[in-house]
Amino acid sequence: MYWSVVFPGMTEGQAKWLLPRAEEGLPGLLGSIVDPNYFISLHVDRHSAETMKEALLLLESSDSSTESKGIARGLLEAVDDWLDAGGKYLEE
């Protein structure tokens, strides 16, 4: 588990400017820039993660394509890892 920081409305140029400065100012910190044209960044709470797990398990047992089932297994592994690592409920 790790912390993340979100800057809503940041442009590509701002992200490319900020990342090296953050890495320079905090030795050992390595970040990445995520292009929203290709990736969705979600901040999912425990209730949502548990719901995603149920949906992914249903997909795995469906008539979906082999490719979809493989993607579902990868996502399920990431969700399970977070749940197993002690992801808390918002009320805690």
C-alpha positions in Angstrom: 0.0 0.0 0.0 1.2 3.5 -0.7 0.0 7.1 -0.6 -0.9 9.0 -3.7 -1.5 12.7 -4.5 -4.1 14.0 -7.0 -4.1 17.4 -8.6 -7.4 17.8 -10.4 -7.1 19.7 -13.6 -3.4 19.3 -14.0 -2.1 19.6 -17.5 0.4 17.3 -19.1 3.0 20.1 -19.0 2.4 20.7 -15.3 2.7 17.0 -14.6 6.0 16.7 -16.5 7.3 19.8 -14.6 6.2 18.6 -11.2 7.3 14.9 -11.2 11.1 15.5 -11.5 10.9 18.2 -8.8 9.1 15.9 -6.4 11.6 13.1 -7.1 14.5 15.5 -6.6 13.1 16.8 -3.3 12.3 13.4 -1.9 15.2 11.0 -2.4 14.0 7.5 -3.1 10.6 8.6 -4.4 9.8 7.5 -7.9 6.6 8.5 -9.6 4.9 8.1 -12.9 2.7 10.3 -15.1 -0.6 8.8 -16.1 -2.1 9.9 -19.4 -5.9 10.1 -18.9 -6.4 9.4 -22.6 -5.3 5.8 -22.0 -5.8 5.1 -18.3 -8.4 5.7 -15.7 -7.2 6.5 -12.2 -9.7 5.5 -9.5 -9.6 6.0 -5.8 -11.8 3.1 -4.6 -12.9 2.6 -1.0 -13.2 -0.8 0.7 -16.9 -1.2 0.0 -16.4 -0.5 -3.7 -13.4 -2.8 -3.8 -15.5 -5.6 -2.4 -18.2 -4.9 -5.0 -15.6 -4.9 -7.7 -14.3 -8.3 -6.5 -17.8 -9.8 -6.7 -18.3 -8.4 -10.2 -14.9 -9.7 -11.3 -15.6 -13.2 -9.9 -18.9 -13.2 -11.8 -17.1 -12.2 -15.0 -14.6 -15.0 -14.5 -17.4 -17.6 -14.4 -19.3 -16.1 -17.4 -19.2 -16.8 -21.1 -16.8 -13.8 -21.6 -13.8 -14.1 -23.9 -10.5 -15.6 -22.7 -8.9 -12.1 -22.9 -11.6 -10.5 -20.7 -11.3 -13.3 -18.2 -7.5 -12.8 -18.1 -7.9 -9.1 -17.5 -10.5 -9.8 -14.8 -8.0 -12.1 -13.1 -5.4 -9.4 -13.1 -7.7 -6.8 -11.7 -9.0 -9.3 -9.1 -5.5 -9.9 -7.9 -4.9 -6.2 -7.5 -8.1 -5.8 -5.6 -7.4 -8.9 -3.4 -3.9 -7.6 -2.6 -5.3 -4.3 -1.4 -8.1 -5.9 0.6 -5.6 -8.4 2.2 -3.2 -5.7 3.0 -5.7 -4.2 5.4 -7.6 -1.6 3.3 -10.0 0.0 5.8 -13.6 1.0 5.7 -14.2 4.8 5.6 -15.9 4.6 9.0 -12.8 3.2 10.7 
